[in-house]
Amino acid sequence: MQLQHHSHTPFHIPLPFLFLLIPSSTHFLHSTQQKMKVIKLGNESEEYLNSDIIFDILSRVPAKPLLGMKCISRRWQTIISNRLFIKAQLQKAELVLNGFIVQDGNMLSKQDVKTVSYIPVETKNEARVVHQKVFSFLPEEVLVLASCKGIVCCRSRLPSPNPMLYLCNPLIREWIQLKCPIRCDVIDSIALVFDFEPSKFKLVRLKRFEKINYKEVWEDEQESESEEGSFFFTFELYSSETKTWRKSAETCDCSHDLIKNKGVYIGGVVHWLTEGDKIITFNVEKELCLLISVPVPASEFRSVPEACIGEHDGKLHYVQVSEKGLHVWYLDSLEDYFEFNWILKHFKSLEDFEQENPRRFVNLNKRVLARVIEDTNPWMSPLGFQDGKSLIKVASELYIYDMKSGKTAHACSFLQLKPQSMSPSTVFPHSLTLVSLNDA
């Protein structure tokens, strides 16, 4: 593993000024009324804090400004870098969407493309800068597979004589290296399962097989001719505790391939959106899989709709664009999928999009309605979703739509991402965290 250390200029800052560095809120000041106590900073240092006030205040600050606060003094650098502090910060500070990682689609071959871009949510001087060297600190060119709570899983570009997996934190430029599972392929989907415990994570590989070519499991002719078709998925798991891959006994009958943002991990369950109005769910702890239906099937529309899935407030969300407009649904329960219930949370018509920006969204309804077969490129398509914000492609432009405000902001031109493939891009929402992979 390679670690990059940031330089620190030690100078001290008065405690009252500290309150100007963080948002004004009464709960930030609550700790000042508590009784002072001694805190030991783990095994990394024998230094003691005479008060937990600074510790408590800093633990409520988002990750990005904390990175700069390390330069205030050696003491602050020690506090912010400590495992106990990072864990406390993850529990107290809200993890918010910072941007979208856009991975260019695969070639029609056994070769990966190398184009990876990062589109930030916030703008600088009303201009949004697209970054394309976010993963340049890794030892080789990679393909992004998953993003979960600030940690990103990447794989060596194929073909490769010795493909590796990399788990990294782009904010602090730390990474660890793992061996790829057996028979690594460009079409494999690997989801990252991470719950803020730096030394504990899991990977779930979803692999598609044809039943006729998988005689060890599927030898029953009657079953191979089932309604779901002749394909099924298997699940393989990697644990940071055992450091080994193993195959789960669970399988999923589904003839439809995966689309859009691959595995989305929420509350112990990984979700994959398929082309056939179904979502594959896999409970990681129980190792149980279930297919659930999307809120509205494609057959209900005159044109071919586009959709993606994502997370908001700890719930699975389904974003769909059709000739009727943009719908956002959420799954009411993540525990009992046998009685799942979709609830419509947000809607915006295509006419409203046109009225908001008639120059960019001209004849939007007519153009969306014109797509009547799946083989044609969609005029408007949601690519990724998290925290109420969706990255949407309209023609050759990308936009960020904020569900809370109902406003659409231009992100960039699709050509700025320097695409090399005609296949759809895979989009991963990404947040910032100070989690270190040093102990993983």
C-alpha positions as CSV (number, residue, x, y, z in Angstrom):
1,M,0.0,0.0,0.0
2,Q,1.2,3.5,-0.8
3,L,0.4,6.4,1.5
4,Q,0.8,10.1,0.6
5,H,1.4,12.4,3.5
6,H,0.5,16.1,3.3
7,S,2.8,18.7,4.6
8,H,1.8,20.6,7.7
9,T,2.7,24.2,8.7
10,P,2.4,24.3,12.5
11,F,0.8,27.5,13.8
12,H,-1.8,27.9,16.5
13,I,-5.3,29.3,16.2
14,P,-7.4,30.8,19.0
15,L,-10.3,28.5,20.1
16,P,-12.9,31.3,19.6
17,F,-11.9,31.4,15.9
18,L,-12.6,27.7,15.5
19,F,-16.3,28.3,15.7
20,L,-16.1,30.5,12.6
21,L,-14.8,27.5,10.6
22,I,-17.9,25.5,11.0
23,P,-21.6,26.0,10.3
24,S,-23.5,27.9,13.0
25,S,-25.7,25.5,15.0
26,T,-26.6,25.1,18.6
27,H,-25.7,21.4,18.6
28,F,-22.1,22.3,17.8
29,L,-21.9,24.2,21.1
30,H,-23.6,21.6,23.2
31,S,-20.3,19.9,24.1
32,T,-19.0,23.1,25.7
33,Q,-21.5,22.6,28.5
34,Q,-20.3,19.1,29.2
35,K,-17.8,18.3,31.9
36,M,-14.2,18.3,30.7
37,K,-12.6,14.9,30.6
38,V,-9.3,13.3,29.5
39,I,-9.2,11.6,26.1
40,K,-6.3,9.3,25.0
41,L,-5.6,9.2,21.3
42,G,-5.3,5.4,21.0
43,N,-1.9,3.7,20.5
44,E,-0.7,6.1,17.9
45,S,0.2,8.8,20.4
46,E,0.6,9.1,24.1
47,E,-0.6,12.7,23.9
48,Y,-3.6,13.6,26.0
49,L,-6.3,16.2,25.5
50,N,-7.2,18.2,28.7
51,S,-10.6,18.8,27.2
52,D,-12.9,17.1,24.6
53,I,-14.2,20.4,23.4
54,I,-12.0,20.6,20.3
55,F,-12.4,16.9,19.6
56,D,-16.2,17.2,19.7
57,I,-16.4,20.4,17.6
58,L,-14.0,19.1,14.9
59,S,-15.8,15.8,14.7
60,R,-18.9,17.6,13.4
61,V,-17.0,19.3,10.5
62,P,-17.3,17.7,7.0
63,A,-14.3,15.8,5.6
64,K,-13.1,18.3,3.0
65,P,-12.4,21.3,5.3
66,L,-11.0,18.9,7.9
67,L,-8.3,18.0,5.5
68,G,-7.1,21.6,5.4
69,M,-7.4,22.0,9.2
70,K,-4.7,19.4,9.6
71,C,-2.3,22.2,8.7
72,I,-3.3,24.4,11.6
73,S,-1.0,22.7,14.1
74,R,0.7,19.3,14.8
75,R,-1.8,18.8,17.6
76,W,-4.8,19.2,15.2
77,Q,-3.1,17.0,12.7
78,T,-2.8,14.3,15.3
79,I,-6.4,14.6,16.4
80,I,-7.9,14.6,12.8
81,S,-5.7,11.7,11.7
82,N,-6.6,9.5,14.7
83,R,-8.9,6.4,14.1
84,L,-11.1,7.3,17.1
85,F,-11.7,10.8,15.7
86,I,-12.4,9.6,12.2
87,K,-15.0,7.2,13.6
88,A,-16.6,9.9,15.6
89,Q,-16.6,12.3,12.6
90,L,-18.4,9.6,10.5
91,Q,-21.1,9.3,13.1
92,K,-21.7,13.0,13.7
93,A,-21.0,14.8,10.4
94,E,-23.4,14.3,7.6
95,L,-22.0,12.5,4.6
96,V,-23.1,14.5,1.6
97,L,-22.8,14.0,-2.2
98,N,-19.7,15.8,-3.5
99,G,-19.7,14.7,-7.2
100,F,-20.2,11.9,-9.7
101,I,-17.6,9.5,-11.0
102,V,-18.2,8.8,-14.7
103,Q,-16.7,5.6,-16.1
104,D,-16.7,5.3,-19.9
105,G,-18.6,2.3,-21.2
106,N,-16.8,-0.9,-22.3
107,M,-15.7,-1.7,-25.8
108,L,-17.4,-4.5,-27.7
109,S,-14.4,-6.7,-26.8
110,K,-12.5,-8.0,-23.8
111,Q,-10.8,-4.7,-23.3
112,D,-11.5,-1.9,-20.9
113,V,-11.5,1.8,-21.7
114,K,-9.4,4.1,-19.6
115,T,-11.5,7.3,-19.5
116,V,-12.7,8.1,-16.0
117,S,-14.0,11.6,-15.2
118,Y,-15.2,13.3,-12.0
119,I,-17.9,15.9,-12.1
120,P,-18.2,18.0,-8.9
121,V,-21.7,19.0,-7.6
122,E,-20.5,22.5,-6.6
123,T,-19.2,25.1,-9.0
124,K,-16.3,27.5,-8.7
125,N,-17.1,31.0,-9.9
126,E,-20.2,29.6,-11.7
127,A,-18.0,27.1,-13.6
128,R,-17.9,23.4,-13.0
129,V,-14.5,21.9,-13.6
130,V,-14.3,18.3,-14.9
131,H,-11.4,16.3,-13.4
132,Q,-9.9,13.4,-15.3
133,K,-6.8,12.5,-13.1
134,V,-8.6,11.7,-9.9
135,F,-7.0,8.2,-9.8
136,S,-3.6,9.1,-11.1
137,F,-2.1,8.2,-7.6
138,L,-2.8,4.5,-8.2
139,P,0.1,2.4,-9.7
140,E,-1.7,1.7,-13.0
141,E,-4.6,2.7,-15.1
142,V,-7.9,1.4,-13.6
143,L,-11.6,0.9,-14.3
144,V,-13.9,2.1,-11.5
145,L,-16.3,-0.7,-10.2
146,A,-18.0,0.8,-7.1
147,S,-18.2,3.8,-4.8
148,C,-19.5,3.5,-1.2
149,K,-19.3,6.1,1.5
150,G,-16.2,7.8,0.1
151,I,-14.3,4.6,-0.7
152,V,-13.8,3.5,-4.3
153,C,-13.2,0.1,-5.7
154,C,-11.2,-0.1,-8.9
155,R,-9.7,-2.8,-11.1
156,S,-6.7,-3.0,-13.4
157,R,-7.6,-2.3,-17.0
158,L,-8.1,-5.5,-19.0
159,P,-6.3,-7.2,-20.7
160,S,-3.8,-7.5,-17.9
161,P,-1.4,-10.4,-17.1
162,N,-2.0,-10.0,-13.4
163,P,-5.2,-8.0,-12.8
164,M,-5.6,-6.5,-9.3
165,L,-8.3,-4.8,-7.3
166,Y,-7.7,-1.4,-5.6
167,L,-9.6,0.0,-2.7
168,C,-8.8,3.7,-2.4
169,N,-9.8,7.0,-0.8
170,P,-9.2,9.7,-3.4
171,L,-9.4,12.5,-0.9
172,I,-6.4,11.4,1.1
173,R,-4.9,9.4,-1.8
174,E,-4.5,6.2,0.1
175,W,-5.0,2.7,-1.4
176,I,-4.7,-1.0,-0.8
177,Q,-4.3,-3.8,-3.3
178,L,-6.2,-7.1,-3.5
179,K,-6.2,-10.0,-5.8
180,C,-9.0,-10.2,-8.4
181,P,-11.4,-13.2,-8.2
182,I,-10.8,-16.1,-10.5
183,R,-11.9,-15.7,-14.2
184,C,-12.1,-11.9,-14.0
185,D,-14.0,-10.4,-16.9
186,V,-14.9,-7.0,-18.2
187,I,-18.6,-7.6,-17.8
188,D,-18.4,-8.6,-14.1
189,S,-20.0,-6.3,-11.5
190,I,-18.3,-6.0,-8.2
191,A,-20.1,-4.1,-5.4
192,L,-18.4,-2.6,-2.3
193,V,-20.0,-3.2,1.1
194,F,-18.6,-0.7,3.6
195,D,-20.2,0.6,6.8
196,F,-17.7,3.1,8.1
197,E,-15.5,0.6,9.9
198,P,-12.0,1.3,8.3
199,S,-10.7,-2.2,8.8
200,K,-13.8,-4.1,7.7
201,F,-15.4,-4.3,4.2
202,K,-16.8,-6.8,1.8
203,L,-16.9,-7.2,-2.0
204,V,-19.7,-8.9,-3.8
205,R,-19.2,-10.1,-7.4
206,L,-22.3,-10.7,-9.4
207,K,-21.5,-13.0,-12.4
208,R,-23.9,-14.0,-15.2
209,F,-24.0,-17.5,-16.6
210,E,-26.0,-19.3,-19.2
211,K,-27.8,-22.4,-17.7
212,I,-27.0,-24.7,-20.6
213,N,-23.3,-24.0,-20.1
214,Y,-23.4,-24.5,-16.3
215,K,-24.1,-28.2,-16.1
216,E,-22.9,-28.6,-12.5
217,V,-25.9,-26.6,-11.2
218,W,-28.5,-26.6,-13.9
219,E,-29.1,-30.1,-15.3
220,D,-32.9,-30.0,-15.1
221,E,-34.3,-29.4,-18.5
222,Q,-37.7,-28.3,-17.2
223,E,-36.1,-25.7,-14.9
224,S,-33.8,-24.4,-17.7
225,E,-36.9,-23.6,-19.7
226,S,-38.5,-21.5,-17.0
227,E,-40.2,-18.2,-17.6
228,E,-37.1,-16.2,-16.4
229,G,-35.1,-17.6,-19.3
230,S,-31.8,-19.4,-19.7
231,F,-29.5,-17.1,-17.6
232,F,-28.9,-16.8,-13.9
233,F,-26.5,-14.9,-11.6
234,T,-24.1,-16.2,-9.0
235,F,-22.7,-14.3,-6.0
236,E,-19.1,-14.4,-4.8
237,L,-17.9,-12.6,-1.6
238,Y,-14.6,-11.3,-0.4
239,S,-14.1,-10.4,3.3
240,S,-11.4,-8.1,4.6
241,E,-11.3,-10.3,7.7
242,T,-10.7,-13.6,5.9
243,K,-8.9,-12.0,2.9
244,T,-10.4,-14.7,0.6
245,W,-13.0,-15.1,-2.0
246,R,-15.8,-17.6,-1.6
247,K,-18.9,-18.6,-3.6
248,S,-22.3,-18.1,-2.1
249,A,-24.9,-20.9,-2.4
250,E,-27.4,-18.4,-3.5
251,T,-28.3,-17.8,-7.2
252,C,-30.7,-15.6,-9.0
253,D,-32.8,-16.6,-12.1
254,C,-32.8,-13.6,-14.4
255,S,-32.2,-13.4,-18.1
256,H,-31.8,-9.6,-18.2
257,D,-28.4,-8.0,-18.0
258,L,-27.4,-5.2,-15.7
259,I,-27.6,-1.5,-16.6
260,K,-26.5,1.9,-15.3
261,N,-24.8,2.4,-11.9
262,K,-24.2,-1.3,-11.0
263,G,-24.3,-2.3,-7.3
264,V,-25.8,0.2,-4.9
265,Y,-25.3,-0.7,-1.2
266,I,-27.9,0.4,1.3
267,G,-28.6,-0.9,4.8
268,G,-27.0,-4.4,4.4
269,V,-28.4,-5.0,0.9
270,V,-26.8,-4.6,-2.5
271,H,-29.1,-3.6,-5.4
272,W,-28.6,-4.0,-9.2
273,L,-30.9,-2.5,-11.8
274,T,-31.5,-4.8,-14.8
275,E,-32.8,-4.2,-18.3
276,G,-36.1,-6.1,-17.6
277,D,-38.0,-3.9,-15.1
278,K,-36.4,-5.9,-12.2
279,I,-34.0,-5.0,-9.5
280,I,-31.7,-7.8,-8.1
281,T,-31.3,-7.5,-4.3
282,F,-28.8,-9.4,-2.2
283,N,-28.7,-9.4,1.6
284,V,-25.0,-9.6,2.4
285,E,-25.3,-11.0,5.9
286,K,-28.1,-13.5,5.2
287,E,-26.9,-14.3,1.7
288,L,-30.4,-14.1,0.3
289,C,-31.4,-12.8,-3.1
290,L,-34.7,-11.6,-4.4
291,L,-36.0,-10.0,-7.6
292,I,-38.3,-7.0,-7.1
293,S,-40.2,-5.2,-9.7
294,V,-39.7,-1.5,-10.6
295,P,-42.6,0.9,-9.8
296,V,-43.9,1.3,-13.4
297,P,-42.9,-1.2,-16.1
298,A,-41.7,0.1,-19.5
299,S,-44.8,-1.3,-21.2
300,E,-46.9,1.4,-19.6
301,F,-45.3,4.1,-21.8
302,R,-45.5,4.9,-25.5
303,S,-41.7,5.5,-25.7
304,V,-38.9,3.5,-24.1
305,P,-38.2,5.0,-20.6
306,E,-34.8,5.4,-19.0
307,A,-34.1,4.8,-15.3
308,C,-31.4,4.5,-12.7
309,I,-31.3,3.7,-8.9
310,G,-29.6,5.4,-6.0
311,E,-29.7,6.1,-2.3
312,H,-31.3,9.0,-0.3
313,D,-32.0,9.1,3.4
314,G,-31.1,5.4,3.7
315,K,-33.7,4.3,1.2
316,L,-33.5,2.9,-2.3
317,H,-34.7,5.4,-4.9
318,Y,-35.8,4.7,-8.5
319,V,-35.5,7.6,-11.0
320,Q,-37.3,7.2,-14.3
321,V,-37.6,9.5,-17.3
322,S,-40.4,8.9,-19.8
323,E,-42.6,11.0,-22.1
324,K,-44.6,12.0,-19.0
325,G,-41.6,13.5,-17.2
326,L,-39.2,12.7,-14.4
327,H,-40.5,10.5,-11.6
328,V,-38.6,9.7,-8.4
329,W,-39.8,6.8,-6.3
330,Y,-38.5,5.3,-3.1
331,L,-38.9,1.8,-1.6
332,D,-40.8,2.1,1.6
333,S,-39.2,-0.9,3.3
334,L,-35.7,-2.4,3.0
335,E,-36.3,-5.3,5.3
336,D,-39.4,-7.2,4.0
337,Y,-39.1,-7.4,0.2
338,F,-42.0,-9.8,0.0
339,E,-44.2,-6.9,0.8
340,F,-42.3,-4.1,-0.8
341,N,-44.1,-0.8,-1.6
342,W,-42.9,2.0,-3.9
343,I,-43.9,5.5,-3.0
344,L,-43.8,8.4,-5.5
345,K,-41.6,11.1,-3.9
346,H,-41.1,13.6,-6.7
347,F,-42.3,14.5,-10.2
348,K,-41.5,17.1,-12.8
349,S,-43.0,17.1,-16.3
350,L,-41.0,17.6,-19.5
351,E,-43.0,20.8,-20.1
352,D,-41.7,22.2,-16.8
353,F,-38.1,21.3,-17.9
354,E,-38.7,23.2,-21.2
355,Q,-40.1,26.3,-19.4
356,E,-37.2,26.3,-17.0
357,N,-34.6,26.5,-19.9
358,P,-36.3,26.7,-23.3
359,R,-33.0,27.1,-25.1
360,R,-31.4,23.9,-23.8
361,F,-34.5,21.8,-23.6
362,V,-36.3,22.7,-26.8
363,N,-38.9,20.2,-28.0
364,L,-38.0,17.9,-25.1
365,N,-41.3,16.1,-25.0
366,K,-41.3,15.4,-28.7
367,R,-37.7,14.1,-28.7
368,V,-38.2,11.8,-25.7
369,L,-41.4,10.5,-27.3
370,A,-39.6,9.7,-30.5
371,R,-37.6,6.8,-28.9
372,V,-39.8,3.8,-29.5
373,I,-37.0,1.1,-29.7
374,E,-34.3,0.3,-27.2
375,D,-31.5,0.2,-29.8
376,T,-31.6,4.0,-30.3
377,N,-29.8,6.4,-28.0
378,P,-32.2,8.1,-25.5
379,W,-32.5,11.8,-25.7
380,M,-32.9,12.2,-22.0
381,S,-31.5,9.7,-19.5
382,P,-30.8,9.7,-15.7
383,L,-27.3,8.3,-15.1
384,G,-26.9,8.5,-11.3
385,F,-28.7,9.6,-8.2
386,Q,-27.9,10.3,-4.5
387,D,-29.0,12.7,-1.8
388,G,-31.8,14.1,-4.0
389,K,-29.5,15.0,-6.9
390,S,-29.4,13.3,-10.2
391,L,-26.9,13.4,-13.1
392,I,-29.0,13.6,-16.3
393,K,-27.8,13.4,-19.9
394,V,-29.9,15.4,-22.4
395,A,-28.7,15.0,-26.0
396,S,-24.9,15.6,-25.7
397,E,-25.0,17.6,-22.5
398,L,-24.9,16.6,-18.8
399,Y,-27.0,18.3,-16.1
400,I,-27.4,18.0,-12.3
401,Y,-31.0,18.1,-11.3
402,D,-31.8,18.9,-7.6
403,M,-35.0,17.3,-6.5
404,K,-35.3,19.5,-3.5
405,S,-35.1,22.8,-5.3
406,G,-36.6,21.5,-8.6
407,K,-33.8,23.3,-10.5
408,T,-31.5,22.0,-13.2
409,A,-27.8,23.2,-13.5
410,H,-25.6,22.5,-16.5
411,A,-22.7,20.3,-15.6
412,C,-20.6,19.9,-18.8
413,S,-20.7,18.7,-22.3
414,F,-20.5,14.9,-22.7
415,L,-17.6,15.4,-25.1
416,Q,-15.6,17.0,-22.3
417,L,-15.5,13.5,-20.8
418,K,-13.5,12.4,-23.8
419,P,-15.6,9.2,-24.4
420,Q,-13.9,6.4,-26.3
421,S,-16.9,4.0,-26.5
422,M,-20.4,4.1,-27.8
423,S,-21.6,2.0,-24.8
424,P,-23.4,3.8,-22.0
425,S,-21.3,5.3,-19.2
426,T,-21.5,4.0,-15.7
427,V,-22.0,6.7,-13.0
428,F,-21.0,6.4,-9.3
429,P,-22.1,9.1,-6.8
430,H,-19.2,9.9,-4.5
431,S,-18.9,11.5,-1.1
432,L,-15.8,12.6,0.8
433,T,-14.5,10.9,3.9
434,L,-11.2,10.8,5.9
435,V,-11.4,7.1,6.4
436,S,-8.0,5.5,6.2
437,L,-7.5,2.1,4.6
438,N,-4.2,1.5,6.5
439,D,-5.7,-1.2,8.7
440,A,-7.8,-2.9,6.1
